[in-house]
Amino acid sequence: MARALIIVDVQKDFCPGGSLATARGDEVAGLIEAYLLSHGGEYDTVVATQDWHIDPGEHFSDNPDYVDSWPVHCKADTDGAAIHERIDLELIEEFFRKGHYTAAYSGFEGTATSEELLLAPWLKARDITEVDIVGIATDHCVRATTLDAIKEGFEVRVLSDMCAAVDVHAGDRALEEMHDAGALLV
């Protein structure tokens, strides 16, 4: 059995000072970096997903409802779309970018930057059967990525201490939903 670590959307815009910040974004980035340094060798691959918006239409709004529409964030090729500086990019084998022209929450909607492959076939081509998931935001993209990983047939662990929610209560509900769907919460 081969295992991958999926780092979900640990981008500057989702961290303090960013346009759509989570309170624990910087802390989670630091925890993930420390984890990579101490446990990265236990994984067959490490990948990261990124919101990478070019023109996502109604996903961006001047008057966001924070359900279907959001303030401008993670515009392609901007500093806000960059992976948090605490995470060493050399430790990540591939990046999967999502949401170019539409809303996209799941990392499984993302395409590899080195080839036109979605995340599931990319992982399966490397015989990955198990995934650990960390990142931002627990109640949105971590949730969607986890649920899609389960649908794709992967055994899933969510390393919940290394996840940051937009809303703590919604994050707790999302963790419960992920657990009920079959994810192991660690």
LINWO-V506763 format. One record per helix or strand of 2 or more residues. SS is the DSSP state (hx for helix, st for strand). FROM is the first residue (numbers start at 0). LEN is the number of residues. If there is no record, write none. Layout:
SS_FROM_LEN, SS_FROM_LEN
This chain:
st_1_7, hx_11_3, hx_24_18, st_44_7, hx_56_3, hx_78_3, hx_88_3, st_93_5, hx_106_3, st_110_2, hx_118_7, st_127_9, hx_137_14, st_154_10, hx_167_14, st_183_2
